[in-house]
């Protein structure tokens, strides 16, 4: 889509003047999109709470794991 954006005094887009919608070349045509990575794979490859890392109290570590949904 092309055109000239118009904004209200608060900065919100209110209209697009002279808007033109046109088909666009599919730039992903033929590109393989990778499979979804599981949460377990992400967590297995991410650094976590380890000795020598960030010093957390037991309460802080528990809050961290709770926030992560564990």
C-alpha positions as CSV (number, residue, x, y, z in Angstrom):
1,X,0.0,0.0,0.0
2,X,1.2,3.5,-0.8
3,X,-0.2,6.9,0.1
4,X,0.3,9.9,2.4
5,X,-0.5,9.4,6.0
6,X,-2.5,12.0,7.9
7,X,-2.3,12.2,11.7
8,X,-4.5,13.9,14.3
9,X,-2.9,16.2,16.9
10,X,-2.2,13.3,19.3
11,X,-0.2,11.6,16.6
12,X,-2.7,8.8,15.7
13,X,-3.1,7.9,12.0
14,X,-6.5,9.1,10.9
15,X,-6.3,8.5,7.1
16,X,-4.1,7.6,4.2
17,X,-4.5,10.0,1.4
18,X,-4.2,8.8,-2.2
19,X,-4.0,5.2,-0.9
20,X,-3.3,2.5,-3.5
21,X,-3.2,-1.2,-2.7
22,X,-1.3,-3.3,-5.1
23,X,-0.1,-6.9,-5.3
24,X,3.5,-7.4,-4.1
25,X,6.0,-9.9,-5.2
26,X,6.2,-12.9,-2.8
27,X,9.8,-12.5,-1.5
28,X,9.5,-15.8,0.5
29,X,8.5,-17.9,-2.5
30,X,10.6,-21.0,-2.3
31,X,12.2,-20.1,1.0
32,X,11.8,-22.8,3.7
33,X,10.5,-21.5,6.9
34,X,11.9,-23.5,9.8
35,X,9.7,-25.6,12.0
36,X,8.5,-24.3,15.4
37,X,11.1,-24.7,18.1
38,X,9.7,-26.2,21.3
39,X,9.9,-24.5,24.6
40,X,12.0,-27.4,25.9
41,X,14.6,-26.9,23.1
42,X,14.7,-23.2,23.8
43,X,15.2,-23.6,27.5
44,X,17.8,-26.4,27.0
45,X,19.9,-24.1,24.9
46,X,19.5,-21.0,27.1
47,X,21.7,-20.2,30.1
48,X,19.9,-20.6,33.3
49,X,20.5,-20.3,37.0
50,X,23.9,-21.8,37.5
51,X,26.5,-21.7,40.2
52,X,28.7,-18.7,39.5
53,X,26.0,-16.9,37.6
54,X,23.7,-14.3,39.1
55,X,23.4,-14.8,42.9
56,X,19.8,-15.2,43.7
57,X,18.2,-16.1,47.0
58,X,15.9,-19.1,47.1
59,X,12.9,-16.8,47.1
60,X,14.2,-14.9,44.1
61,X,14.9,-18.2,42.2
62,X,11.4,-19.4,43.0
63,X,9.9,-16.1,41.8
64,X,11.9,-16.4,38.6
65,X,10.7,-19.9,37.9
66,X,7.1,-19.0,38.8
67,X,7.2,-16.0,36.4
68,X,8.5,-18.4,33.7
69,X,5.5,-20.7,34.3
70,X,7.4,-23.6,35.9
